[in-house]
Amino acid sequence: MRRNRRVKIVATLGPASNNEETMRRLFEAGADVFRVNMSHATHDGLREIHAAVRKLETEFSRPIGILVDLQGPKLRIGKFESGAIRLTEGDVVSFVRRESVGGLGRVHLPHPEIFQAVQPGHTMLLDDGKFKLRIVESSDVRIDAEVMTSGVLGSRKGISLPDTVLPFGAMTEKDRADVDFAISLGVAWIALSFVQRGEDIAEARKLARGRSSILAKIEKPSALNHLQEIIELSDAIMVARGDLGVEMPVEKVPGLQKQITRAARNAGKPVVVATQMLESMIYAQAPTRAEVSDVATAVFEGADAVMLSAESAVGKYPVEAVATMDRVAIEVERDPLYEAIIHAQRIGPEATGADAISAAARTVAETLNLAAIVCYTASGATSLRAARERPQQPIIALTPIPTTGRKLALVWGLHCVLTDDPRDLDDMVAKACRIAYQEGFALPGQRIIISAGVPLGTPGATNMLRIAFVGDETEDF
């Protein structure tokens, strides 16, 4: 199966879609990667999803990625005696460590690390940002905060602290257990929630030990202060606009989306734009015009993937949501301005031989109007470099390693094919030409350009280009 677009689609699975038949329809409609949110999923549920995805891979002969999204540390207030309290603007509410039922201006806060980290003047947000408070005094056992938004606050609501760097990592014991289980299944991507700094990535990397790739979700203001370090240490980045919009003024989020997307692209790391992209399709069969423009903006920016969350997990129209996103992406990439916008954002290659080879492949392919760029890749590095160039030609990634193919399912422009390593250079050219023809990218007589590392199978050693006719003749470059 060949997609008619270069941006990829991530579809979140949930009660509306985590059965084998719906997953097949989602894939046929355009989903390239399936996301499993471990805030709601169980290990047994993940095992069933994994088995269903592998059946789809066999049926369609195409690598399909699974993204396991860790829950991360969830901060919540305690219970109220009456189930809720009224917050009135100007009142001062006390948050206390002592375990008790809250009420009468007192809220139980069962997170001692918060008491250690907050300072007067910091902002506290409750219930997904519905309530805003300003901390006026804090100690090891009590925090007094002035209410800035009136309303009724219920028990066990979430708490966010956008100005505070909390003294704990991004992984809980539950997350560690989830990582171990996901890796045992062979899941390609692990998404790390509530990343604050580069050190948060280190623990996940240690657990993964190279068996899964790590995607860092940018959803906290503190992560923006360490963005370059986080990008450098991660394998991919997600712009998690929902939580980012809770902890920051919403008017800043569009600009931040562009900054994060371009920073990740410059580093050659895949970037996913997520949250509320087609939100109205949870209940409606058609999106709003604004939502279509939102998806289109991410595609014009050159994001590697766009993601559906509740739309495909619990919505009434999961397949229609994926199909809509697919149609929007195809139309954007056909737009006369698309190539110019993508080209304007392109940066020069890194000062390495592998990056220079990848940049040359794109230049040669565009200058000679070749049919496709074919990359032999073991670790995925060669194909990632090719995708970073955002060429006009399609990119075919050939790998003998299923995990690499599943990882690359998230990456812009890559059509992944699992195949054995070639025996020698002649076999390499013949195999590339044959697959380019079989997959519908090149006709007999057309030319393709092949990039690989020699000796063959050497990870990350992209050092060779070859132009070949789809037929018997080849010529060296």
LOGU-619411 format. One line per 8 residues: number of its first residue (from 1); their letters; for each residue x, y, z of C-alpha. Coordinates in steps of 0.05 Angstrom, whole numbers, plus 32768, in hexadecimal, padded with zeros to 4 digits. Example, Ala and Ser with C-alpha at 12.3 -4.5 7.8 and 13.67 -1.06 7.14 Angstrom:
1> AS> 80F6 7FA6 809C | 8111 7FEB 808F;
END
This chain:
1> MRRNRRVK> 8000 8000 8000 | 801B 8044 7FEC | 8006 8086 800B | 7FF9 80C3 7FDF | 8017 80F3 8011 | 8059 80FC 8036 | 8041 8113 807B | 802E 80D8 80A7;
9> IVATLGPA> 7FEF 80CE 80D1 | 7FEF 80B4 8119 | 7FAC 8099 8132 | 7F9F 808E 817C | 7F7B 804E 818D | 7F45 8049 81C2 | 7F00 802C 81CE | 7EE7 8045 818B;
17> SNNEETMR> 7F1F 8026 8162 | 7F4A 7FF2 8186 | 7F2B 7FB6 8163 | 7F4B 7F93 8129 | 7F17 7FA5 80F4 | 7F17 7FF0 8105 | 7F63 7FF1 8107 | 7F63 7FD3 80C1;
25> RLFEAGAD> 7F34 800A 80AA | 7F5E 803F 80CC | 7F9C 8026 80A8 | 7F79 8024 8065 | 7F5E 806A 8071 | 7FA5 8084 807D | 7FC0 8075 80C3 | 800B 8066 80C1;
33> VFRVNMSH> 8018 8060 810C | 7FE9 804A 8144 | 7FEF 806D 8187 | 7FDE 804A 81C8 | 7FD2 8078 8204 | 7FEA 8053 8242 | 7FC1 8082 826E | 7F86 8056 8259;
41> ATHDGLRE> 7FA3 8016 823B | 7FB7 7FD6 825F | 7FEF 7FA7 824F | 7FBE 7F73 8236 | 7F9D 7FA8 820A | 7FE1 7FBD 81EE | 7FF2 7F74 81DF | 7FB2 7F6C 81B7;
49> IHAAVRKL> 7FBE 7FAD 8191 | 8005 7F98 8181 | 7FEE 7F54 8167 | 7FB8 7F76 813B | 7FEB 7FA7 811E | 801B 7F6E 810D | 7FE2 7F4B 80E8 | 7FD6 7F8A 80C1;
57> ETEFSRPI> 8020 7F8E 80AF | 801C 7F48 8093 | 7FDC 7F57 806D | 7FF4 7F97 804D | 803F 7F87 804A | 8051 7FC9 8069 | 8072 7FDC 80AB | 8042 7FFE 80DB;
65> GILVDLQG> 8059 8025 8118 | 803E 8021 815F | 8048 805D 818D | 8040 804D 81D7 | 8031 808E 81FC | 8044 808B 8245 | 8016 80A9 8279 | 804D 80CF 829E;
73> PKLRIGKF> 8045 80ED 82E3 | 7FFD 8102 82F0 | 7FF5 813A 8323 | 7FB1 813E 8344 | 7F92 815F 8380 | 7F70 8134 83B6 | 7F27 812A 83C5 | 7EF5 815C 83E2;
81> ESGAIRLT> 7EC5 8149 8419 | 7E8A 8162 83F1 | 7EA7 814C 83AE | 7EB7 8194 8399 | 7EC5 81DA 83B2 | 7EB7 821F 8397 | 7EF3 824A 8386 | 7EE6 8295 8387;
89> EGDVVSFV> 7F15 82C7 8366 | 7F3F 82EA 839A | 7F39 82B4 83CF | 7F77 8290 83E9 | 7F76 8244 83E9 | 7FA6 8219 8411 | 7FC4 81D9 83F3 | 7FDD 81AA 8429;
97> RRESVGGL> 8007 816B 842A | 7FE4 814B 8465 | 7FB6 8115 844D | 7F6F 812B 845B | 7F2F 813A 8436 | 7F2F 8180 841B | 7EFB 81B6 8423 | 7EF0 81FC 8440;
105> GRVHLPHP> 7F2A 821C 841A | 7F59 81E1 8424 | 7F70 81B1 83EE | 7F97 8171 83F8 | 7FD3 816D 83C9 | 7FF4 8128 83CC | 8034 813C 83A7 | 806C 8151 83D7;
113> EIFQAVQP> 809A 8162 839D | 806C 819C 838B | 8075 81BB 83D0 | 80C1 81B7 83C6 | 80C1 81D9 8382 | 808C 8210 837F | 809B 8258 8391 | 8071 8296 839E;
121> GHTMLLDD> 805B 82B4 835C | 8057 8272 8338 | 8016 8260 8314 | 7FEB 8223 8326 | 7FB8 8208 82F4 | 7F81 81D7 8307 | 7F51 81AC 82DF | 7F73 81B3 829B;
129> GKFKLRIV> 7F7E 81FD 82A5 | 7F37 8210 82B6 | 7F4E 822D 82F8 | 7F8A 825B 8300 | 7FAA 826A 8343 | 7FE8 8292 8357 | 8014 8278 838F | 801D 82AC 83C6;
137> ESSDVRID> 8042 8282 83FA | 8060 823D 83FD | 8082 820E 842F | 8092 81C4 8434 | 804C 81B5 844E | 801F 81EC 8433 | 8013 8217 83F6 | 7FE6 8253 83F7;
145> AEVMTSGV> 7FCC 8269 83B3 | 7F9E 82A2 839D | 7F64 828F 8371 | 7F63 82B4 832F | 7F29 828D 830E | 7EE7 827F 832F | 7EBF 823F 8329 | 7EB1 81FA 8348;
153> LGSRKGIS> 7EEE 81CC 834F | 7EE2 8181 8354 | 7F0A 814B 8377 | 7F48 812B 8358 | 7F50 815F 8321 | 7F93 8167 82FF | 7FC6 819C 8312 | 7FF9 81BF 82E5;
161> LPDTVLPF> 8033 81EC 82F9 | 804C 8210 82BB | 8080 823A 82DF | 809C 8202 830A | 80D1 81CE 82F8 | 80BD 8192 8323 | 80F3 8167 8343 | 80E1 8125 8323;
169> GAMTEKDR> 80EB 8102 82E1 | 80B9 80F7 82AA | 80B0 80AC 82BA | 8089 808A 82F2 | 808B 8041 8308 | 804F 8034 82DB | 8074 8053 82A0 | 80B1 8027 82AC;
177> ADVDFAIS> 8085 7FE9 82AD | 8062 8001 826D | 80A4 800D 824A | 80BE 7FC8 825C | 807F 7FA8 8242 | 807C 7FD1 8202 | 80C5 7FC1 81F2 | 80B9 7F77 81FE;
185> LGVAWIAL> 8084 7F7A 81C7 | 80B4 7F9F 8198 | 808F 7FE2 8196 | 80B5 8014 816B | 80A5 8056 818F | 809F 806A 81D9 | 8082 80AF 81E6 | 8099 80D1 8226;
193> SFVQRGED> 8067 8100 8247 | 8074 8140 826F | 80BD 8146 825C | 80DD 8181 8280 | 8127 817C 826E | 815A 8151 824B | 8166 8124 8287 | 811F 810B 8282;
201> IAEARKLA> 8131 80E9 8240 | 816D 80C5 825D | 8145 8095 8289 | 8117 8080 8250 | 8154 8075 8223 | 8174 804A 8259 | 8136 801F 825E | 812D 801A 8213;
209> RGRSSILA> 8177 8008 8206 | 816E 8017 81BC | 8135 7FE5 81B3 | 8100 801C 81AB | 8105 8064 8195 | 80F4 809D 81C5 | 80C4 80D5 81B3 | 80C3 8111 81E3;
217> KIEKPSAL> 8081 8135 81EB | 8089 8180 81F1 | 804F 8195 821E | 806F 81BC 8258 | 808D 8202 8256 | 80CC 81E9 8278 | 80D9 81BB 823D | 80DC 81F8 820F;
225> NHLQEIIE> 8116 8212 8238 | 813D 81D2 822A | 8121 81C5 81E4 | 8163 81BC 81BF | 817E 818B 81F3 | 813C 8164 81F2 | 813D 8160 81A6 | 8185 8149 81A6;
233> LSDAIMVA> 8178 8111 81D8 | 8136 80F9 81B9 | 8127 80D2 817A | 80E9 80FB 816B | 80C0 8135 8186 | 8075 8140 8190 | 8055 8184 8195 | 8020 8173 81C9;
241> RGDLGVEM> 7FF6 81B1 81C0 | 7FBF 819E 81F1 | 7FE8 819E 8230 | 8016 81D5 8215 | 7FD8 8200 820C | 7FC3 81F4 8253 | 8005 8209 8272 | 8013 8243 8242;
249> PVEKVPGL> 7FE8 827B 8224 | 7FC3 825B 81EA | 7FD8 8294 81BB | 8020 827E 81C1 | 8014 8235 81AC | 8012 8240 815F | 8055 8263 8160 | 8073 822F 818E;
257> QKQITRAA> 805A 81F8 815F | 8081 8217 8126 | 80BF 8221 8150 | 80BF 81D9 816A | 80B0 81BC 8125 | 80E8 81E2 8104 | 811A 81D2 813C | 810B 8188 8136;
265> RNAGKPVV> 810F 818A 80EA | 8151 81AE 80ED | 816C 8177 811A | 8152 8141 80EB | 8123 8126 8121 | 80DB 8113 810F | 80A6 8142 812C | 805D 8133 8139;
273> VATQMLES> 8027 8169 8140 | 7FF0 8151 816F | 7FB0 8160 8195 | 7F6C 817B 8180 | 7F7C 817B 8135 | 7F36 8163 8121 | 7F15 8169 8165 | 7ECF 8174 814C;
281> MIYAQAPT> 7ED1 8130 8128 | 7ECA 810F 816C | 7E7F 811D 8163 | 7E78 8135 811B | 7E85 8114 80D8 | 7EA6 8152 80BC | 7EDC 8180 80DA | 7ED8 81CB 80E0;
289> RAEVSDVA> 7EFC 81F7 80AD | 7F2B 820F 80E4 | 7F3F 81C7 80F5 | 7F4E 81B9 80AC | 7F7A 81F7 80AB | 7F9D 81DF 80EA | 7FAF 819C 80CA | 7FC4 81C0 808B;
297> TAVFEGAD> 7FF2 81EE 80B1 | 8017 81B3 80D1 | 801F 8193 808C | 8039 81D4 806D | 806B 81DA 80A6 | 8088 8197 8092 | 8075 8170 80D1 | 8085 8126 80CB;
305> AVMLSAES> 8041 8111 80E6 | 7FFE 812C 80FD | 7FD8 8108 8134 | 7F91 80F8 8147 | 7F82 80EE 8190 | 7F3A 80E9 81AA | 7F21 80EE 8162 | 7F37 80A7 8153;
313> AVGKYPVE> 7F39 808B 819A | 7EF3 809B 81B4 | 7ED2 80C2 817C | 7E95 80AD 8154 | 7EB9 80B1 8112 | 7F01 8097 811A | 7F09 807E 80D2 | 7EEB 80BD 80B5;
321> AVATMDRV> 7F1A 80E8 80DF | 7F57 80C3 80C3 | 7F3B 80C7 807C | 7F2F 8112 8084 | 7F76 811D 809D | 7F90 80F4 8062 | 7F69 811E 802F | 7F7F 8160 804E;
329> AIEVERDP> 7FC8 814B 804E | 7FC5 8133 8005 | 7FA5 8174 7FEF | 7FD8 819F 8014 | 8013 8179 7FF5 | 7FF5 8185 7FB0 | 7FEF 81D0 7FBD | 801B 81F9 7F8E;
337> LYEAIIHA> 803A 821D 7FCA | 804B 81DE 7FF1 | 808F 81D0 7FD2 | 80A5 8219 7FD8 | 8091 821C 8022 | 80B4 81DA 8032 | 80F2 81F0 800B | 80F5 8233 802F;
345> QRIGPEAT> 80FB 820E 8072 | 8133 81E1 805A | 8176 81E9 807B | 81BB 81D4 8065 | 81D7 818F 8075 | 8201 8180 80B3 | 824C 817E 80A7 | 824E 8132 80A1;
353> GADAISAA> 8258 8106 8065 | 8216 80E3 8070 | 81EF 8124 8071 | 8214 813E 8034 | 8202 80FE 800F | 81B9 8105 8021 | 81B7 814E 800C | 81D9 813B 7FCA;
361> ARTVAETL> 81A5 8104 7FBE | 816D 8137 7FC4 | 8190 8168 7F96 | 819F 8134 7F61 | 8159 8117 7F65 | 8139 815B 7F5B | 816A 8172 7F26 | 8162 8133 7EFC;
369> NLAAIVCY> 8118 812B 7F0D | 8124 80E4 7F24 | 80EA 80B7 7F37 | 80FE 80A7 7F7F | 8134 80A7 7FB3 | 8143 8061 7FCE | 8167 805B 8011 | 8184 801B 802E;
377> TASGATSL> 8182 8023 8079 | 818F 7FF6 80B5 | 8186 8026 80F0 | 815A 8057 80CA | 818F 808E 80CA | 8197 8090 807E | 814C 8098 8073 | 8146 80CC 80AA;
385> RAARERPQ> 817B 80F6 8088 | 8157 80EF 8046 | 8115 8104 8065 | 8136 8140 8086 | 8144 815C 8041 | 80F9 815B 8030 | 8105 8149 7FE7 | 80D0 814E 7FB0;
393> QPIIALTP> 80DB 8105 7F9D | 80BE 80CB 7FC6 | 80EE 80A7 7FF5 | 80EF 805B 7FF8 | 8110 8041 8037 | 8129 7FF9 8031 | 813B 7FD5 8070 | 8142 7F8C 8087;
401> IPTTGRKL> 8130 7F9F 80CF | 80E5 7FA1 80E0 | 80EF 7FCF 811C | 8112 8002 80EF | 80D8 8000 80BD | 80A5 800A 80F5 | 80CE 8044 8110 | 80D1 8065 80CC;
409> ALVWGLHC> 8086 8060 80C3 | 8083 80A1 80EB | 80B3 80C7 80BE | 80A1 80F8 8087 | 80A2 80DF 8040 | 80BD 8099 804E | 809E 805C 802C | 80BC 8022 8053;
417> VLTDDPRD> 80C7 7FDD 8035 | 80E3 7FA2 805B | 8116 7F7C 8031 | 8155 7F53 8039 | 8199 7F76 8036 | 81B5 7F73 7FEF | 81EE 7F43 7FE2 | 821A 7F76 7FBF;
425> LDDMVAKA> 8217 7FB9 7F9A | 81F8 7F9B 7F5B | 81C2 7F79 7F84 | 81B7 7FBA 7FAA | 81A8 7FE0 7F69 | 817D 7FA8 7F4D | 8155 7FA2 7F8D | 814A 7FED 7F92;
433> CRIAYQEG> 8132 7FF1 7F49 | 8104 7FB5 7F51 | 80E4 7FCF 7F91 | 80DB 8016 7F75 | 80B6 7FF7 7F3B | 808D 7FC5 7F64 | 8078 7FFA 7F96 | 8060 8029 7F5E;
441> FALPGQRI> 8094 805F 7F63 | 80BA 8056 7F22 | 80AC 803B 7EDC | 80DD 8016 7EAF | 810D 8049 7E90 | 8108 807A 7ECA | 8142 8087 7EF8 | 8148 8084 7F43;
449> IISAGVPL> 8180 8098 7F73 | 8199 8067 7FA8 | 81BC 8079 7FE9 | 81DC 8047 8018 | 8216 803A 8046 | 8250 8011 802C | 8262 7FDE 8047 | 8218 7FCB 8042;
457> GTPGATNM> 81F5 7FC4 8085 | 8222 7FF5 80A9 | 81F3 801F 80D5 | 81F6 806B 80CA | 822C 8068 8095 | 8209 8089 805A | 8242 8092 8029 | 822B 807E 7FE3;
465> LRIAFVGD> 81FC 8097 7FAC | 81EA 8073 7F6D | 81BC 8086 7F34 | 819A 804B 7F13 | 8168 8040 7EDA | 812D 8015 7EEB | 8142 7FDE 7EBC | 8185 7FBE 7EAF;
473> ETEDF> 81B2 7FFB 7EA7 | 81D1 8023 7EE0 | 8202 805B 7EE3 | 822F 8071 7F1D | 822C 80B4 7F3D;
END
